[in-house]
Amino acid sequence: MSDNGTREALPLASAAQVRAEVRLALKGGTWKVVGVVTLLTIGAAAGLVTPAALGALVDVVAEGQGAERIWWLAAAIAAGALVAAAADGLGQVGATRLVERVLASTRERMVARGLALPRAALERAGAGDLVSRSGDDVAVVAEAAPLVVPAIAGSAFSIAVTAIGMAVLDWRFAVAAIALVAPVYALTLRWHRRAAPQVYEAERAAMAHRAHHLLASLRGIETVHAFGLSRPHGRRIATASWAVAKWSVRAQTVVNGFFARLNFAEFLGMSSILVVGFWLVREGHGTVGAATTAMLFFLRLFDPINRLMIVVDDLQSALASMRRIVGVIVADRFKAPDRTEPDTDAIAEIDAVDFAYTPGHPVLGGVSLRIGAGETVALVGSSGAGKSTLAALVAGVLEPDGGRVAVAARAEGPAVALVTQEVHVFDGTLRENLDLARPGATDAELDAALRRVGAASLLALPDGLDTGIGARGTELTPAQAQMLALARVVLLDPRLAVLDEATAEAGSADSAALDGAAVAALEGRAGLLVAHRLDQAAKADRIIVMEHGAIVEEGTHEALAAADGPYAHAWGLWNRGRA
């Protein structure tokens, strides 16, 4: 949630949705699951041989039986250890492979769904939330699941088989251990299930909030420095970081309380076995060897129980992250806004649109606009007039609070393309960066798109289209990056292109070339241009002048320049400034 309380985070998946995702990932692997269960059961059963043989060895020594009996017991211990190690090892490997299969499937589906989320959803949720889920939460699950799932599977079978073995040895040992220790473990689990999930989820949410502020500051680092906003941004990040620290301390407190209860159960279980064993031997109902076997059984039972209880903490943390990961996959409410067709032959119709980022503070009020086929409309106005907000509504990045936005659909592909001041060059080849807009495009099509927007210099890179660019390759100039983005528009071939000050960041030295590239990219299609210079707007078919979230003037450059209105005054100041 944002500082103003309006941010709408991506949803958390329910336990049923997480189970459904796991079943989907395991589809077709039923026999592998059966094989893992069988191996773990065999390993647990074979693990009972060693404590049983050691207990019998005590009685053999006490009763003075022959050495042959000792050798047989030694052979049984060796055979049991080998079978237990082999079966348990293979079972753990199989369980880990199944876990990795689930993780791989879930990661792929989350990334695919995350990339398919409409921009409006990301604006509402904040990029930090998605980045945190795809980074922090995936890391938590990837680290915990390969350890937790095999440990739970192995421990469950070991506990069940060992408990049966204790009952067979003497039912009083089983009753003593289970009756006293099981309630402690049950209460510990109940306490942990109530305390841990909320703490871990709050910790993850705090991490996402911190990531949001970090990303916002890093993306606008130049603006932050230019306006001396380092301290307020630093305070926001510090506040978010302290929130993470607070929840981390609370999470560690839960962990400490958890282990304290486990230590108490450990003491109680060993004491009960010793008391029952002493009583049985004194009353003649058992032998020292049987009591030894019972204690060894309990120690063997105690280890998987503790392991199971300990990984429950990791499991709760992993499940909290898994709910956030699957929440992206099942984010059905975050769908692209349904766009109706324009009532006229216009490419886009905006009717009485209202919008506010924060309730009670409107940015746009009752704005109406038509963009005809092949028409370029320029938006001008002072900073904060609502130009970029209107462009984002037309592009589908934002959804209006009231009114209607209609854009003529295409048979295939998106009807609208948006290019902003901030364009991204992906790590990869020049070809791969262009293929994003039209997968499978031929070299001739890529070449033509670059040349159309005046980016022939990119074709002169050392390896042409196969030249590596981005952070790990050839670094493009701001102007080249903007031309690359405009070439993507040409390849995408939308019916409407929205350029939100798309040529503002490259510097005045490249302004003429970028203006020409923008004109070339808009050729043959409708365009909505948020102009940062009036000479750009002057070349448009129609100019819209905005102030305080409303349209105050509309017309051609010639008509507006001749009128005695805001545009004429601004045009006069522009010309005097250039002179």
SULTA-V731744 format. One record per residue. RES is the residue in three letters. SS is DSSP state (~ for helix, > for strand, _ for the rest). PHI is phi in radians with two decimals (NA if undefined). D_LAST is the distance of its C-alpha to the last C-alpha in whole Angstrom. Layout:
RES_SS_PHI_D_LAST, RES_SS_PHI_D_LAST
//
This chain:
MET___NA_49, SER___-1.37_46, ASP___-1.09_45, ASN___-1.55_45, GLY___1.41_48, THR___-1.82_47, ARG___-1.24_47, GLU___-1.89_49, ALA___-1.23_51, LEU___-1.09_52, PRO___-1.29_56, LEU___-1.75_59, ALA___-1.33_62, SER___-1.40_65, ALA_~_-1.06_68, ALA_~_-1.14_69, GLN_~_-1.20_66, VAL_~_-1.14_66, ARG_~_-1.07_70, ALA_~_-1.11_69, GLU_~_-1.15_66, VAL_~_-1.15_68, ARG_~_-1.09_71, LEU_~_-1.10_68, ALA_~_-1.18_68, LEU___-1.59_71, LYS___-1.01_72, GLY___1.55_74, GLY___-1.96_75, THR_~_-1.06_79, TRP_~_-1.16_81, LYS_~_-1.15_79, VAL_~_-1.11_79, VAL_~_-1.06_83, GLY_~_-1.09_83, VAL_~_-1.13_81, VAL_~_-1.06_83, THR_~_-1.08_87, LEU_~_-1.10_86, LEU_~_-1.17_85, THR_~_-1.16_88, ILE_~_-1.07_90, GLY_~_-1.09_88, ALA_~_-1.14_89, ALA_~_-1.15_93, ALA_~_-1.16_93, GLY___-1.19_92, LEU_~_-1.35_95, VAL_~_-1.09_97, THR_~_-1.09_97, PRO_~_-1.12_97, ALA_~_-1.13_100, ALA_~_-1.18_102, LEU_~_-1.16_101, GLY_~_-1.12_103, ALA_~_-1.14_106, LEU_~_-1.10_106, VAL_~_-1.06_107, ASP_~_-1.18_110, VAL_~_-1.06_111, VAL_~_-1.19_111, ALA_~_-1.13_112, GLU_~_-1.59_115, GLY___1.18_116, GLN___-1.24_115, GLY___-1.25_115, ALA_~_-1.19_113, GLU_~_-1.05_112, ARG_~_-1.09_111, ILE_~_-1.14_108, TRP_~_-1.12_107, TRP_~_-1.10_107, LEU_~_-1.14_104, ALA_~_-1.11_102, ALA_~_-1.12_102, ALA_~_-1.14_101, ILE_~_-1.08_98, ALA_~_-1.12_97, ALA_~_-1.13_97, GLY_~_-1.10_95, ALA_~_-1.12_93, LEU_~_-1.12_92, VAL_~_-1.12_92, ALA_~_-1.09_90, ALA_~_-1.12_87, ALA_~_-1.15_87, ALA_~_-1.16_87, ASP_~_-1.17_84, GLY_~_-1.09_82, LEU_~_-1.11_82, GLY_~_-1.14_81, GLN_~_-1.13_78, VAL_~_-1.09_77, GLY_~_-1.09_77, ALA_~_-1.14_76, THR_~_-1.13_73, ARG_~_-1.12_72, LEU_~_-1.12_72, VAL_~_-1.11_70, GLU_~_-1.10_67, ARG_~_-1.12_68, VAL_~_-1.12_67, LEU_~_-1.07_64, ALA_~_-1.08_62, SER_~_-1.10_63, THR_~_-1.16_61, ARG_~_-1.07_58, GLU_~_-1.09_57, ARG_~_-1.19_58, MET_~_-1.18_56, VAL_~_-1.10_53, ALA_~_-1.08_53, ARG_~_-1.22_53, GLY_~_-1.09_50, LEU_~_-1.21_48, ALA_~_-1.52_49, LEU___-1.08_48, PRO___-1.15_45, ARG_~_-1.01_42, ALA_~_-1.08_43, ALA_~_-1.14_46, LEU_~_-1.18_44, GLU_~_-1.13_42, ARG_~_-1.27_44, ALA_~_-1.47_47, GLY___1.59_44, ALA_~_-1.08_44, GLY_~_-1.05_46, ASP_~_-1.12_49, LEU_~_-1.18_49, VAL_~_-1.10_48, SER_~_-1.11_51, ARG_~_-1.19_53, SER_~_-1.39_53, GLY_~_-1.91_53, ASP_~_-1.05_55, ASP_~_-1.22_57, VAL_~_-1.09_58, ALA_~_-1.13_58, VAL_~_-1.09_61, VAL_~_-1.18_63, ALA_~_-1.11_63, GLU_~_-1.40_64, ALA_~_-1.49_67, ALA_~_-1.02_68, PRO_~_-1.10_70, LEU_~_-1.64_72, VAL_~_-1.26_72, VAL_~_-1.10_73, PRO_~_-1.07_76, ALA_~_-1.13_77, ILE_~_-1.15_78, ALA_~_-1.09_79, GLY_~_-1.13_82, SER_~_-1.16_82, ALA_~_-1.06_83, PHE_~_-1.22_86, SER_~_-1.12_87, ILE_~_-1.11_88, ALA_~_-1.09_90, VAL_~_-1.18_92, THR_~_-1.17_93, ALA_~_-1.07_93, ILE_~_-1.11_96, GLY_~_-1.08_97, MET_~_-1.13_98, ALA_~_-1.15_100, VAL_~_-1.15_102, LEU_~_-1.11_103, ASP___-2.97_104, TRP_~_-1.09_102, ARG_~_-1.25_102, PHE_~_-1.13_100, ALA_~_-1.11_97, VAL_~_-1.14_98, ALA_~_-1.09_98, ALA_~_-1.23_94, ILE_~_-1.25_93, ALA_~_-1.12_94, LEU_~_-1.59_93, VAL_~_-1.47_90, ALA_~_-0.99_88, PRO_~_-1.07_88, VAL_~_-1.13_86, TYR_~_-1.11_83, ALA_~_-1.10_83, LEU_~_-1.15_82, THR_~_-1.12_80, LEU_~_-1.10_78, ARG_~_-1.07_78, TRP_~_-1.10_76, HIS_~_-1.16_74, ARG_~_-1.12_73, ARG_~_-1.40_72, ALA_~_-1.52_70, ALA_~_-1.29_68, PRO_~_-0.98_66, GLN_~_-1.12_64, VAL_~_-1.18_64, TYR_~_-1.17_63, GLU_~_-1.14_60, ALA_~_-1.14_59, GLU_~_-1.12_58, ARG_~_-1.13_57, ALA_~_-1.11_54, ALA_~_-1.12_53, MET_~_-1.09_52, ALA_~_-1.12_50, HIS_~_-1.12_49, ARG_~_-1.12_48, ALA_~_-1.07_47, HIS_~_-1.07_44, HIS_~_-1.20_43, LEU_~_-1.10_42, LEU_~_-1.11_41, ALA_~_-1.08_38, SER_~_-1.24_37, LEU_~_-1.20_37, ARG_~_-1.14_35, GLY___-1.87_32, ILE_~_-1.04_33, GLU_~_-1.15_29, THR_~_-1.15_29, VAL_~_-1.02_32, HIS_~_-1.21_31, ALA_~_-1.10_27, PHE___-1.77_28, GLY___1.11_32, LEU___-1.72_34, SER_~_-1.06_36, ARG_~_-1.16_39, PRO_~_-1.08_39, HIS_~_-1.17_39, GLY_~_-1.10_42, ARG_~_-1.13_44, ARG_~_-1.08_44, ILE_~_-1.14_45, ALA_~_-1.11_48, THR_~_-1.08_49, ALA_~_-1.13_49, SER_~_-1.19_51, TRP_~_-1.16_53, ALA_~_-1.11_54, VAL_~_-1.09_55, ALA_~_-1.08_57, LYS_~_-1.05_59, TRP_~_-1.23_60, SER_~_-1.16_61, VAL_~_-1.12_63, ARG_~_-1.11_65, ALA_~_-1.11_65, GLN_~_-1.19_67, THR_~_-1.09_69, VAL_~_-1.08_70, VAL_~_-1.08_71, ASN_~_-1.10_73, GLY_~_-1.12_75, PHE_~_-1.11_76, PHE_~_-1.22_77, ALA_~_-1.09_79, ARG_~_-1.21_81, LEU_~_-1.13_82, ASN_~_-1.13_83, PHE_~_-1.15_86, ALA_~_-1.10_87, GLU_~_-1.07_87, PHE_~_-1.09_90, LEU_~_-1.12_91, GLY_~_-1.15_92, MET_~_-1.14_94, SER_~_-1.10_96, SER_~_-1.13_97, ILE_~_-1.15_98, LEU_~_-1.12_100, VAL_~_-1.13_102, VAL_~_-1.14_103, GLY_~_-1.08_104, PHE_~_-1.06_106, TRP_~_-1.13_108, LEU_~_-1.13_108, VAL_~_-1.20_110, ARG_~_-1.14_112, GLU___-1.48_113, GLY___1.38_114, HIS___-1.65_112, GLY___-2.81_110, THR___-1.97_109, VAL_~_-1.10_107, GLY_~_-1.10_106, ALA_~_-1.16_105, ALA_~_-1.12_103, THR_~_-1.11_101, THR_~_-1.06_100, ALA_~_-1.09_99, MET_~_-1.14_97, LEU_~_-1.14_96, PHE_~_-1.06_95, PHE_~_-1.15_93, LEU_~_-1.06_91, ARG_~_-1.21_90, LEU_~_-1.26_89, PHE_~_-1.13_87, ASP_~_-1.09_85, PRO_~_-1.14_84, ILE_~_-1.12_84, ASN_~_-1.08_82, ARG_~_-1.08_79, LEU_~_-1.15_79, MET_~_-1.17_78, ILE_~_-1.18_76, VAL_~_-1.28_74, VAL_~_-1.04_74, ASP_~_-1.08_71, ASP_~_-1.14_69, LEU_~_-1.11_70, GLN_~_-1.08_68, SER_~_-1.12_65, ALA_~_-1.16_65, LEU_~_-1.17_66, ALA_~_-1.06_63, SER_~_-1.23_60, MET_~_-1.12_62, ARG_~_-1.12_62, ARG_~_-1.27_58, ILE_~_-1.16_58, VAL_~_-1.16_60, GLY_~_-1.03_58, VAL_~_-1.18_55, ILE_~_-1.13_57, VAL___-1.76_58, ALA___-1.29_55, ASP___-1.19_56, ARG___-1.29_54, PHE___-1.61_51, LYS___-1.86_50, ALA___-1.08_47, PRO___-1.05_47, ASP___-1.20_48, ARG___-1.81_46, THR_>_-1.50_47, GLU___-1.38_46, PRO___-1.04_44, ASP___-1.31_46, THR___-1.95_43, ASP___-1.49_42, ALA___-1.21_39, ILE___-1.32_39, ALA_>_-2.47_38, GLU_>_-2.27_39, ILE_>_-2.06_38, ASP_>_-2.05_40, ALA_>_0.82_40, VAL_>_-1.46_39, ASP_>_-2.04_40, PHE_>_-2.72_39, ALA___-2.52_39, TYR___-1.25_39, THR_>_-2.15_42, PRO___-0.91_44, GLY___1.57_43, HIS_>_-2.25_39, PRO___-1.12_38, VAL___-1.79_35, LEU_>_-2.19_35, GLY_>_-2.45_37, GLY_>_1.11_38, VAL_>_-1.45_35, SER_>_-2.23_36, LEU_>_-2.77_34, ARG_>_-2.15_35, ILE_>_-2.16_34, GLY___-1.43_35, ALA___-1.09_36, GLY___1.27_34, GLU___-1.65_31, THR_>_-1.85_28, VAL_>_-1.98_27, ALA_>_-1.84_24, LEU_>_-1.82_24, VAL_>_-2.27_21, GLY_>_2.69_22, SER___-1.25_21, SER___-1.08_23, GLY___1.54_27, ALA___-1.30_27, GLY___1.88_29, LYS_~_-1.11_27, SER_~_-1.14_29, THR_~_-1.13_32, LEU_~_-1.11_32, ALA_~_-1.08_32, ALA_~_-1.15_34, LEU_~_-1.16_37, VAL_~_-1.13_36, ALA_~_-1.34_37, GLY___1.55_40, VAL___-1.24_39, LEU___-2.06_40, GLU___-1.99_42, PRO___-1.23_42, ASP___-1.35_44, GLY_>_-2.71_44, GLY_>_1.54_43, ARG_>_-2.46_43, VAL_>_-2.09_41, ALA_>_-2.14_42, VAL_>_-2.28_41, ALA___-1.09_43, ALA___-1.40_45, ARG___-1.89_46, ALA___-1.11_49, GLU___-2.39_48, GLY___1.41_46, PRO___-1.22_43, ALA___-1.48_41, VAL_>_-2.20_38, ALA_>_-2.12_36, LEU_>_-2.10_34, VAL_>_-2.19_31, THR___-1.92_30, GLN___-1.11_27, GLU___-1.70_31, VAL___-1.83_32, HIS___-2.04_36, VAL___-1.85_37, PHE___-1.38_41, ASP___-1.14_43, GLY_>_2.74_44, THR_>_-1.51_44, LEU_~_-1.05_41, ARG_~_-1.06_43, GLU_~_-1.14_44, ASN_~_-1.15_41, LEU_~_-1.43_40, ASP_~_-1.06_44, LEU___-1.01_43, ALA___-1.41_42, ARG___-2.48_44, PRO___-1.00_47, GLY___1.46_49, ALA___-1.12_46, THR___-1.32_47, ASP_~_-1.05_45, ALA_~_-1.12_44, GLU_~_-1.19_42, LEU_~_-1.13_41, ASP_~_-1.07_39, ALA_~_-1.14_38, ALA_~_-1.13_36, LEU_~_-1.15_35, ARG_~_-1.17_34, ARG_~_-1.08_32, VAL___-1.67_30, GLY___1.33_29, ALA___-1.83_31, ALA_~_-1.07_33, SER_~_-1.08_33, LEU_~_-1.20_35, LEU_~_-1.24_38, ALA___-1.54_37, LEU___-1.09_39, PRO___-0.84_42, ASP___-1.94_44, GLY_~_1.05_42, LEU_~_-1.15_43, ASP_~_-1.64_45, THR___-1.27_43, GLY_>_-1.29_43, ILE_>_-2.25_40, GLY___1.74_39, ALA___-1.08_41, ARG___-1.83_44, GLY___-2.31_42, THR_>_-1.19_39, GLU___-1.45_36, LEU___-1.41_33, THR___-1.26_29, PRO_~_-0.95_28, ALA_~_-1.14_26, GLN_~_-1.13_29, ALA_~_-1.11_31, GLN_~_-1.15_29, MET_~_-1.14_29, LEU_~_-1.06_33, ALA_~_-1.13_33, LEU_~_-1.21_31, ALA_~_-1.13_34, ARG_~_-1.10_36, VAL_~_-1.07_35, VAL_~_-1.06_36, LEU_~_-1.20_39, LEU_~_-1.20_40, ASP___0.95_39, PRO___-1.34_39, ARG___-1.33_38, LEU_>_-2.37_35, ALA_>_-1.97_33, VAL_>_-1.89_31, LEU_>_-1.93_28, ASP_>_-1.64_27, GLU___0.87_24, ALA___-1.21_26, THR___-2.03_23, ALA___-1.53_21, GLU___-1.69_23, ALA___-1.54_23, GLY___1.72_20, SER_~_-1.15_16, ALA_~_-1.10_18, ASP_~_-1.86_20, SER_~_-1.06_18, ALA_~_-1.13_18, ALA_~_-1.13_22, LEU_~_-1.24_22, ASP_~_-1.07_21, GLY_~_-1.12_23, ALA_~_-1.13_26, ALA_~_-1.14_25, VAL_~_-1.07_25, ALA_~_-1.14_28, ALA_~_-1.17_30, LEU_~_-1.50_30, GLU___-1.06_31, GLY___1.48_34, ARG___-2.51_34, ALA_>_-1.27_33, GLY_>_-2.46_30, LEU_>_-2.05_29, LEU_>_-2.00_25, VAL_>_-1.49_24, ALA___-1.57_21, HIS___-1.75_19, ARG___-2.36_15, LEU_~_-1.22_15, ASP_~_-1.20_14, GLN_~_-1.18_17, ALA_~_-1.07_19, ALA___-1.07_17, LYS___-1.50_20, ALA___-1.36_23, ASP___-1.22_26, ARG_>_-2.58_25, ILE_>_-2.09_23, ILE_>_-1.97_25, VAL_>_-1.77_24, MET_>_-2.05_26, GLU_>_-2.57_26, HIS___0.94_30, GLY___1.34_31, ALA_>_-2.46_31, ILE_>_-1.51_29, VAL_>_-1.88_28, GLU_>_-2.61_26, GLU_>_-2.72_26, GLY_>_2.80_26, THR___-1.34_23, HIS_~_-1.03_20, GLU_~_-1.08_20, ALA_~_-1.17_23, LEU_~_-1.24_21, ALA_~_-1.17_17, ALA_~_-1.44_20, ALA___-1.44_22, ASP___-1.72_21, GLY___-2.30_22, PRO_~_-0.99_20, TYR_~_-1.18_18, ALA_~_-1.06_17, HIS_~_-1.15_16, ALA_~_-1.16_14, TRP_~_-1.13_12, GLY_~_-1.12_11, LEU_~_-1.11_10, TRP_~_-1.08_9, ASN_~_-1.16_6, ARG_~_-1.18_5, GLY_~_-1.16_5, ARG_~_-1.26_4, ALA___-1.24_0
//
